[in-house]
Amino acid sequence: MNLLSEIKERAMAPTPPFFQLLRRVGLGIAAVGLAILTAPGTIPELLQEYAGYAITAGTILVSICQLTVDEQKLEERLLQSMQ
C-alpha cells in the first residue's frame, strides 16, 4: 500500500478517547505558544524561545494523536459498511 494513502486512511480513522483528550491538550499548548509569540509589545527572548518550543511540542502531539487508530471502532465501521 502506498505510504501517503495509508497515512490518509489513519488520519480519517476513529481516534481513541484518551488520544482525543491528548489532542486537545496539544492544541492548547500550541495555542498558548502562538499567543505568546504574537503578543504585542516587547517579550523577553527566553519566553519567545519557550513559546516556539511549545508550538513545536503541541503540533507534534496533535499529529501523533490524530494518527492513532481505535481498531475496534474501525472494525465495527468496516463491518457496517460491508452489510
Distance bins in CASP14 RR format, pairs under 12 A and 6 or more apart:
PFRMAT RR
TARGET T0000
AUTHOR 0000-0000-0000
RMODE 2
METHOD distances of the structure
MODEL  1
1 7 0 0 0 0 0 1 0 0 0 0 0
1 8 0 0 0 0 0 1 0 0 0 0 0
1 9 0 0 0 0 1 0 0 0 0 0 0
1 10 0 0 0 0 0 1 0 0 0 0 0
2 8 0 0 0 0 1 0 0 0 0 0 0
2 9 0 0 0 0 1 0 0 0 0 0 0
3 9 0 0 0 0 0 1 0 0 0 0 0
3 10 0 0 0 0 0 1 0 0 0 0 0
4 10 0 0 0 0 0 1 0 0 0 0 0
4 11 0 0 0 0 0 1 0 0 0 0 0
5 11 0 0 0 0 0 1 0 0 0 0 0
5 12 0 0 0 0 0 1 0 0 0 0 0
6 12 0 0 0 0 0 1 0 0 0 0 0
6 13 0 0 0 0 0 1 0 0 0 0 0
6 67 0 0 0 0 1 0 0 0 0 0 0
6 69 0 0 0 0 0 1 0 0 0 0 0
7 13 0 0 0 0 0 1 0 0 0 0 0
7 63 0 0 0 0 0 1 0 0 0 0 0
7 66 0 0 0 0 0 1 0 0 0 0 0
7 67 1 0 0 1 0 0 0 0 0 0 0
7 69 0 0 0 0 0 1 0 0 0 0 0
8 66 0 0 0 0 0 1 0 0 0 0 0
8 67 0 0 0 0 0 1 0 0 0 0 0
9 67 0 0 0 0 1 0 0 0 0 0 0
9 69 0 0 0 0 1 0 0 0 0 0 0
9 74 0 0 0 0 1 0 0 0 0 0 0
9 77 0 0 0 0 0 1 0 0 0 0 0
9 78 0 0 0 0 0 1 0 0 0 0 0
10 19 0 0 0 0 0 1 0 0 0 0 0
10 63 0 0 0 0 0 1 0 0 0 0 0
10 64 0 0 0 0 0 1 0 0 0 0 0
10 65 0 0 0 0 0 1 0 0 0 0 0
10 66 0 0 0 0 1 0 0 0 0 0 0
10 67 1 0 1 0 0 0 0 0 0 0 0
10 68 0 0 0 0 1 0 0 0 0 0 0
10 69 1 0 1 0 0 0 0 0 0 0 0
10 70 0 0 0 0 0 1 0 0 0 0 0
10 71 0 0 0 0 0 1 0 0 0 0 0
10 74 0 0 0 0 1 0 0 0 0 0 0
11 23 0 0 0 0 0 1 0 0 0 0 0
11 62 0 0 0 0 0 1 0 0 0 0 0
11 63 0 0 0 0 1 0 0 0 0 0 0
11 64 0 0 0 0 0 1 0 0 0 0 0
11 65 0 0 0 0 0 1 0 0 0 0 0
11 66 1 0 1 0 0 0 0 0 0 0 0
11 67 1 0 0 1 0 0 0 0 0 0 0
11 68 0 0 0 0 0 1 0 0 0 0 0
11 69 0 0 0 0 1 0 0 0 0 0 0
12 66 0 0 0 0 1 0 0 0 0 0 0
12 67 0 0 0 0 0 1 0 0 0 0 0
12 69 0 0 0 0 1 0 0 0 0 0 0
12 74 0 0 0 0 1 0 0 0 0 0 0
12 77 0 0 0 0 0 1 0 0 0 0 0
13 19 0 0 0 0 0 1 0 0 0 0 0
13 66 0 0 0 0 1 0 0 0 0 0 0
13 67 0 0 0 0 1 0 0 0 0 0 0
13 68 0 0 0 0 1 0 0 0 0 0 0
13 69 1 0 1 0 0 0 0 0 0 0 0
13 70 1 0 0 1 0 0 0 0 0 0 0
13 71 0 0 0 0 1 0 0 0 0 0 0
13 72 0 0 0 0 0 1 0 0 0 0 0
13 73 0 0 0 0 1 0 0 0 0 0 0
13 74 1 0 1 0 0 0 0 0 0 0 0
13 75 0 0 0 0 0 1 0 0 0 0 0
13 76 0 0 0 0 0 1 0 0 0 0 0
13 77 0 0 0 0 1 0 0 0 0 0 0
13 78 0 0 0 0 0 1 0 0 0 0 0
14 20 0 0 0 0 1 0 0 0 0 0 0
14 66 0 0 0 0 0 1 0 0 0 0 0
14 67 0 0 0 0 0 1 0 0 0 0 0
14 68 0 0 0 0 1 0 0 0 0 0 0
14 69 1 0 0 1 0 0 0 0 0 0 0
14 70 1 0 1 0 0 0 0 0 0 0 0
14 71 0 0 0 0 1 0 0 0 0 0 0
14 72 0 0 0 0 1 0 0 0 0 0 0
14 73 1 0 1 0 0 0 0 0 0 0 0
14 74 1 0 0 1 0 0 0 0 0 0 0
14 75 0 0 0 0 0 1 0 0 0 0 0
14 76 0 0 0 0 1 0 0 0 0 0 0
14 77 1 0 0 1 0 0 0 0 0 0 0
14 78 0 0 0 0 0 1 0 0 0 0 0
15 21 0 0 0 0 1 0 0 0 0 0 0
15 22 0 0 0 0 1 0 0 0 0 0 0
15 23 1 0 0 1 0 0 0 0 0 0 0
15 24 0 0 0 0 0 1 0 0 0 0 0
15 62 0 0 0 0 0 1 0 0 0 0 0
15 63 0 0 0 0 0 1 0 0 0 0 0
15 64 0 0 0 0 0 1 0 0 0 0 0
15 65 1 0 0 1 0 0 0 0 0 0 0
15 66 1 0 0 1 0 0 0 0 0 0 0
15 67 0 0 0 0 1 0 0 0 0 0 0
15 68 1 0 1 0 0 0 0 0 0 0 0
15 69 1 0 0 1 0 0 0 0 0 0 0
15 70 1 0 0 1 0 0 0 0 0 0 0
15 71 0 0 0 0 0 1 0 0 0 0 0
15 73 0 0 0 0 1 0 0 0 0 0 0
15 74 0 0 0 0 0 1 0 0 0 0 0
16 22 0 0 0 0 1 0 0 0 0 0 0
16 23 0 0 0 0 0 1 0 0 0 0 0
16 65 0 0 0 0 1 0 0 0 0 0 0
16 66 0 0 0 0 0 1 0 0 0 0 0
16 67 0 0 0 0 0 1 0 0 0 0 0
16 68 1 0 0 1 0 0 0 0 0 0 0
16 69 1 0 0 1 0 0 0 0 0 0 0
16 70 1 0 1 0 0 0 0 0 0 0 0
16 71 0 0 0 0 1 0 0 0 0 0 0
16 72 0 0 0 0 1 0 0 0 0 0 0
16 73 0 0 0 0 1 0 0 0 0 0 0
16 74 0 0 0 0 0 1 0 0 0 0 0
17 23 0 0 0 0 0 1 0 0 0 0 0
17 24 0 0 0 0 0 1 0 0 0 0 0
17 65 0 0 0 0 0 1 0 0 0 0 0
17 68 0 0 0 0 0 1 0 0 0 0 0
17 70 0 0 0 0 1 0 0 0 0 0 0
17 72 0 0 0 0 0 1 0 0 0 0 0
17 73 0 0 0 0 0 1 0 0 0 0 0
18 24 0 0 0 0 0 1 0 0 0 0 0
18 25 0 0 0 0 0 1 0 0 0 0 0
18 65 0 0 0 0 1 0 0 0 0 0 0
18 68 0 0 0 0 1 0 0 0 0 0 0
18 70 0 0 0 0 1 0 0 0 0 0 0
19 25 0 0 0 0 0 1 0 0 0 0 0
19 26 0 0 0 0 0 1 0 0 0 0 0
19 61 0 0 0 0 1 0 0 0 0 0 0
19 62 0 0 0 0 0 1 0 0 0 0 0
19 63 0 0 0 0 0 1 0 0 0 0 0
19 64 0 0 0 0 1 0 0 0 0 0 0
19 65 1 0 1 0 0 0 0 0 0 0 0
19 66 0 0 0 0 1 0 0 0 0 0 0
19 67 0 0 0 0 1 0 0 0 0 0 0
19 68 1 0 1 0 0 0 0 0 0 0 0
19 69 0 0 0 0 1 0 0 0 0 0 0
19 70 0 0 0 0 1 0 0 0 0 0 0
20 26 0 0 0 0 0 1 0 0 0 0 0
20 27 0 0 0 0 0 1 0 0 0 0 0
20 62 0 0 0 0 0 1 0 0 0 0 0
20 65 1 0 0 1 0 0 0 0 0 0 0
20 66 0 0 0 0 1 0 0 0 0 0 0
20 68 0 0 0 0 1 0 0 0 0 0 0
20 70 0 0 0 0 1 0 0 0 0 0 0
20 73 0 0 0 0 0 1 0 0 0 0 0
21 27 0 0 0 0 0 1 0 0 0 0 0
21 28 0 0 0 0 0 1 0 0 0 0 0
21 61 0 0 0 0 0 1 0 0 0 0 0
21 62 0 0 0 0 0 1 0 0 0 0 0
21 65 0 0 0 0 1 0 0 0 0 0 0
21 68 0 0 0 0 0 1 0 0 0 0 0
22 28 0 0 0 0 0 1 0 0 0 0 0
22 29 0 0 0 0 0 1 0 0 0 0 0
22 57 0 0 0 0 0 1 0 0 0 0 0
22 58 0 0 0 0 1 0 0 0 0 0 0
22 60 0 0 0 0 0 1 0 0 0 0 0
22 61 1 0 0 1 0 0 0 0 0 0 0
22 62 0 0 0 0 1 0 0 0 0 0 0
22 63 0 0 0 0 0 1 0 0 0 0 0
22 64 0 0 0 0 1 0 0 0 0 0 0
22 65 1 0 1 0 0 0 0 0 0 0 0
22 66 0 0 0 0 0 1 0 0 0 0 0
22 68 0 0 0 0 1 0 0 0 0 0 0
23 29 0 0 0 0 0 1 0 0 0 0 0
23 30 0 0 0 0 0 1 0 0 0 0 0
23 58 0 0 0 0 1 0 0 0 0 0 0
23 59 0 0 0 0 0 1 0 0 0 0 0
23 60 0 0 0 0 0 1 0 0 0 0 0
23 61 1 0 0 1 0 0 0 0 0 0 0
23 62 1 0 1 0 0 0 0 0 0 0 0
23 63 0 0 0 0 1 0 0 0 0 0 0
23 64 0 0 0 0 1 0 0 0 0 0 0
23 65 1 1 0 0 0 0 0 0 0 0 0
23 66 1 0 0 1 0 0 0 0 0 0 0
23 67 0 0 0 0 0 1 0 0 0 0 0
23 68 0 0 0 0 1 0 0 0 0 0 0
24 30 0 0 0 0 0 1 0 0 0 0 0
24 31 0 0 0 0 0 1 0 0 0 0 0
24 58 0 0 0 0 0 1 0 0 0 0 0
24 61 0 0 0 0 1 0 0 0 0 0 0
24 62 0 0 0 0 1 0 0 0 0 0 0
24 65 0 0 0 0 1 0 0 0 0 0 0
24 66 0 0 0 0 0 1 0 0 0 0 0
25 31 0 0 0 0 0 1 0 0 0 0 0
25 32 0 0 0 0 0 1 0 0 0 0 0
25 54 0 0 0 0 0 1 0 0 0 0 0
25 57 0 0 0 0 0 1 0 0 0 0 0
25 58 0 0 0 0 1 0 0 0 0 0 0
25 61 1 0 0 1 0 0 0 0 0 0 0
25 62 0 0 0 0 1 0 0 0 0 0 0
25 64 0 0 0 0 0 1 0 0 0 0 0
25 65 0 0 0 0 1 0 0 0 0 0 0
26 32 0 0 0 0 1 0 0 0 0 0 0
26 33 0 0 0 0 0 1 0 0 0 0 0
26 34 0 0 0 0 0 1 0 0 0 0 0
26 54 0 0 0 0 1 0 0 0 0 0 0
26 55 0 0 0 0 0 1 0 0 0 0 0
26 56 0 0 0 0 0 1 0 0 0 0 0
26 57 1 0 0 1 0 0 0 0 0 0 0
26 58 1 0 1 0 0 0 0 0 0 0 0
26 59 1 0 0 1 0 0 0 0 0 0 0
26 60 0 0 0 0 1 0 0 0 0 0 0
26 61 1 0 1 0 0 0 0 0 0 0 0
26 62 1 0 1 0 0 0 0 0 0 0 0
26 63 0 0 0 0 1 0 0 0 0 0 0
26 64 0 0 0 0 1 0 0 0 0 0 0
26 65 1 0 0 1 0 0 0 0 0 0 0
26 66 0 0 0 0 0 1 0 0 0 0 0
27 33 0 0 0 0 0 1 0 0 0 0 0
27 34 0 0 0 0 0 1 0 0 0 0 0
27 54 0 0 0 0 0 1 0 0 0 0 0
27 55 0 0 0 0 0 1 0 0 0 0 0
27 57 0 0 0 0 0 1 0 0 0 0 0
27 58 1 0 0 1 0 0 0 0 0 0 0
27 59 0 0 0 0 1 0 0 0 0 0 0
27 61 0 0 0 0 1 0 0 0 0 0 0
27 62 1 0 1 0 0 0 0 0 0 0 0
27 63 0 0 0 0 0 1 0 0 0 0 0
27 65 0 0 0 0 1 0 0 0 0 0 0
27 66 0 0 0 0 0 1 0 0 0 0 0
28 34 0 0 0 0 1 0 0 0 0 0 0
28 35 0 0 0 0 1 0 0 0 0 0 0
28 54 0 0 0 0 1 0 0 0 0 0 0
28 55 0 0 0 0 0 1 0 0 0 0 0
28 57 0 0 0 0 0 1 0 0 0 0 0
28 58 1 0 0 1 0 0 0 0 0 0 0
28 59 0 0 0 0 0 1 0 0 0 0 0
28 61 0 0 0 0 1 0 0 0 0 0 0
28 62 0 0 0 0 1 0 0 0 0 0 0
29 35 0 0 0 0 0 1 0 0 0 0 0
29 36 0 0 0 0 0 1 0 0 0 0 0
29 50 0 0 0 0 0 1 0 0 0 0 0
29 51 0 0 0 0 0 1 0 0 0 0 0
29 52 0 0 0 0 0 1 0 0 0 0 0
29 53 0 0 0 0 1 0 0 0 0 0 0
29 54 1 0 1 0 0 0 0 0 0 0 0
29 55 1 0 0 1 0 0 0 0 0 0 0
29 56 0 0 0 0 1 0 0 0 0 0 0
29 57 1 0 0 1 0 0 0 0 0 0 0
29 58 1 0 1 0 0 0 0 0 0 0 0
29 59 0 0 0 0 1 0 0 0 0 0 0
29 60 0 0 0 0 1 0 0 0 0 0 0
29 61 1 0 0 1 0 0 0 0 0 0 0
29 62 0 0 0 0 1 0 0 0 0 0 0
29 65 0 0 0 0 0 1 0 0 0 0 0
30 36 0 0 0 0 0 1 0 0 0 0 0
30 37 0 0 0 0 0 1 0 0 0 0 0
30 51 0 0 0 0 1 0 0 0 0 0 0
30 52 0 0 0 0 1 0 0 0 0 0 0
30 53 0 0 0 0 0 1 0 0 0 0 0
30 54 1 0 0 1 0 0 0 0 0 0 0
30 55 1 0 1 0 0 0 0 0 0 0 0
30 56 0 0 0 0 1 0 0 0 0 0 0
30 57 1 0 0 1 0 0 0 0 0 0 0
30 58 1 0 1 0 0 0 0 0 0 0 0
30 59 1 0 1 0 0 0 0 0 0 0 0
30 60 0 0 0 0 1 0 0 0 0 0 0
30 61 0 0 0 0 1 0 0 0 0 0 0
30 62 1 0 0 1 0 0 0 0 0 0 0
30 63 0 0 0 0 0 1 0 0 0 0 0
31 37 0 0 0 0 0 1 0 0 0 0 0
31 38 0 0 0 0 0 1 0 0 0 0 0
31 51 0 0 0 0 0 1 0 0 0 0 0
31 54 0 0 0 0 1 0 0 0 0 0 0
31 55 0 0 0 0 1 0 0 0 0 0 0
31 58 0 0 0 0 1 0 0 0 0 0 0
31 59 0 0 0 0 0 1 0 0 0 0 0
31 62 0 0 0 0 0 1 0 0 0 0 0
32 38 0 0 0 0 0 1 0 0 0 0 0
32 39 0 0 0 0 0 1 0 0 0 0 0
32 47 0 0 0 0 0 1 0 0 0 0 0
32 50 0 0 0 0 0 1 0 0 0 0 0
32 51 1 0 0 1 0 0 0 0 0 0 0
32 52 0 0 0 0 0 1 0 0 0 0 0
32 53 0 0 0 0 0 1 0 0 0 0 0
32 54 1 0 0 1 0 0 0 0 0 0 0
32 55 0 0 0 0 1 0 0 0 0 0 0
32 57 0 0 0 0 0 1 0 0 0 0 0
32 58 0 0 0 0 1 0 0 0 0 0 0
33 39 0 0 0 0 1 0 0 0 0 0 0
33 43 0 0 0 0 0 1 0 0 0 0 0
33 47 0 0 0 0 1 0 0 0 0 0 0
33 48 0 0 0 0 1 0 0 0 0 0 0
33 49 0 0 0 0 0 1 0 0 0 0 0
33 50 0 0 0 0 1 0 0 0 0 0 0
33 51 1 0 1 0 0 0 0 0 0 0 0
33 52 1 0 0 1 0 0 0 0 0 0 0
33 53 0 0 0 0 1 0 0 0 0 0 0
33 54 1 0 1 0 0 0 0 0 0 0 0
33 55 1 0 1 0 0 0 0 0 0 0 0
33 56 0 0 0 0 1 0 0 0 0 0 0
33 57 0 0 0 0 1 0 0 0 0 0 0
33 58 0 0 0 0 1 0 0 0 0 0 0
33 59 0 0 0 0 0 1 0 0 0 0 0
34 48 0 0 0 0 0 1 0 0 0 0 0
34 51 1 0 0 1 0 0 0 0 0 0 0
34 52 0 0 0 0 1 0 0 0 0 0 0
34 54 0 0 0 0 1 0 0 0 0 0 0
34 55 1 0 1 0 0 0 0 0 0 0 0
34 56 0 0 0 0 0 1 0 0 0 0 0
34 58 0 0 0 0 0 1 0 0 0 0 0
34 59 0 0 0 0 0 1 0 0 0 0 0
35 43 0 0 0 0 0 1 0 0 0 0 0
35 47 0 0 0 0 0 1 0 0 0 0 0
35 51 0 0 0 0 1 0 0 0 0 0 0
35 52 0 0 0 0 0 1 0 0 0 0 0
35 54 0 0 0 0 1 0 0 0 0 0 0
35 55 0 0 0 0 0 1 0 0 0 0 0
36 43 1 0 0 1 0 0 0 0 0 0 0
36 44 0 0 0 0 0 1 0 0 0 0 0
36 46 0 0 0 0 0 1 0 0 0 0 0
36 47 1 0 0 1 0 0 0 0 0 0 0
36 48 1 0 0 1 0 0 0 0 0 0 0
36 49 0 0 0 0 0 1 0 0 0 0 0
36 50 1 0 0 1 0 0 0 0 0 0 0
36 51 1 1 0 0 0 0 0 0 0 0 0
36 52 0 0 0 0 1 0 0 0 0 0 0
36 53 0 0 0 0 0 1 0 0 0 0 0
36 54 1 0 0 1 0 0 0 0 0 0 0
36 55 0 0 0 0 1 0 0 0 0 0 0
37 43 1 0 0 1 0 0 0 0 0 0 0
37 45 0 0 0 0 0 1 0 0 0 0 0
37 47 0 0 0 0 1 0 0 0 0 0 0
37 48 1 0 0 1 0 0 0 0 0 0 0
37 49 0 0 0 0 0 1 0 0 0 0 0
37 50 0 0 0 0 0 1 0 0 0 0 0
37 51 1 0 1 0 0 0 0 0 0 0 0
37 52 1 0 0 1 0 0 0 0 0 0 0
37 53 0 0 0 0 0 1 0 0 0 0 0
37 54 0 0 0 0 1 0 0 0 0 0 0
37 55 1 0 0 1 0 0 0 0 0 0 0
37 56 0 0 0 0 0 1 0 0 0 0 0
38 48 0 0 0 0 0 1 0 0 0 0 0
38 51 0 0 0 0 1 0 0 0 0 0 0
38 52 0 0 0 0 0 1 0 0 0 0 0
38 55 0 0 0 0 0 1 0 0 0 0 0
39 47 0 0 0 0 1 0 0 0 0 0 0
39 48 0 0 0 0 1 0 0 0 0 0 0
39 51 0 0 0 0 1 0 0 0 0 0 0
41 47 0 0 0 0 0 1 0 0 0 0 0
41 48 0 0 0 0 0 1 0 0 0 0 0
42 48 0 0 0 0 0 1 0 0 0 0 0
43 49 0 0 0 0 0 1 0 0 0 0 0
43 50 0 0 0 0 0 1 0 0 0 0 0
43 51 1 0 0 1 0 0 0 0 0 0 0
43 52 0 0 0 0 0 1 0 0 0 0 0
44 50 0 0 0 0 1 0 0 0 0 0 0
44 51 0 0 0 0 0 1 0 0 0 0 0
45 51 0 0 0 0 0 1 0 0 0 0 0
45 52 0 0 0 0 0 1 0 0 0 0 0
46 52 0 0 0 0 0 1 0 0 0 0 0
46 53 0 0 0 0 0 1 0 0 0 0 0
47 53 0 0 0 0 0 1 0 0 0 0 0
47 54 0 0 0 0 0 1 0 0 0 0 0
48 54 0 0 0 0 0 1 0 0 0 0 0
48 55 0 0 0 0 0 1 0 0 0 0 0
49 55 0 0 0 0 0 1 0 0 0 0 0
49 56 0 0 0 0 0 1 0 0 0 0 0
50 56 0 0 0 0 0 1 0 0 0 0 0
50 57 0 0 0 0 0 1 0 0 0 0 0
51 57 0 0 0 0 0 1 0 0 0 0 0
51 58 0 0 0 0 0 1 0 0 0 0 0
52 58 0 0 0 0 1 0 0 0 0 0 0
52 59 0 0 0 0 1 0 0 0 0 0 0
53 59 0 0 0 0 0 1 0 0 0 0 0
53 60 0 0 0 0 0 1 0 0 0 0 0
54 60 0 0 0 0 0 1 0 0 0 0 0
54 61 0 0 0 0 0 1 0 0 0 0 0
55 61 0 0 0 0 0 1 0 0 0 0 0
55 62 0 0 0 0 0 1 0 0 0 0 0
56 62 0 0 0 0 0 1 0 0 0 0 0
56 63 0 0 0 0 0 1 0 0 0 0 0
57 63 0 0 0 0 0 1 0 0 0 0 0
57 64 0 0 0 0 0 1 0 0 0 0 0
58 64 0 0 0 0 1 0 0 0 0 0 0
58 65 0 0 0 0 1 0 0 0 0 0 0
58 66 0 0 0 0 0 1 0 0 0 0 0
59 65 0 0 0 0 0 1 0 0 0 0 0
59 66 0 0 0 0 0 1 0 0 0 0 0
60 66 0 0 0 0 0 1 0 0 0 0 0
60 67 0 0 0 0 0 1 0 0 0 0 0
61 67 0 0 0 0 0 1 0 0 0 0 0
61 68 0 0 0 0 0 1 0 0 0 0 0
62 68 0 0 0 0 0 1 0 0 0 0 0
68 74 0 0 0 0 0 1 0 0 0 0 0
69 75 0 0 0 0 0 1 0 0 0 0 0
69 77 0 0 0 0 0 1 0 0 0 0 0
69 78 0 0 0 0 0 1 0 0 0 0 0
70 76 0 0 0 0 1 0 0 0 0 0 0
70 77 0 0 0 0 1 0 0 0 0 0 0
71 77 0 0 0 0 0 1 0 0 0 0 0
71 78 0 0 0 0 0 1 0 0 0 0 0
72 78 0 0 0 0 0 1 0 0 0 0 0
72 79 0 0 0 0 0 1 0 0 0 0 0
73 79 0 0 0 0 0 1 0 0 0 0 0
73 80 0 0 0 0 0 1 0 0 0 0 0
74 80 0 0 0 0 0 1 0 0 0 0 0
74 81 0 0 0 0 0 1 0 0 0 0 0
75 81 0 0 0 0 0 1 0 0 0 0 0
75 82 0 0 0 0 0 1 0 0 0 0 0
76 82 0 0 0 0 0 1 0 0 0 0 0
76 83 0 0 0 0 0 1 0 0 0 0 0
77 83 0 0 0 0 0 1 0 0 0 0 0
END
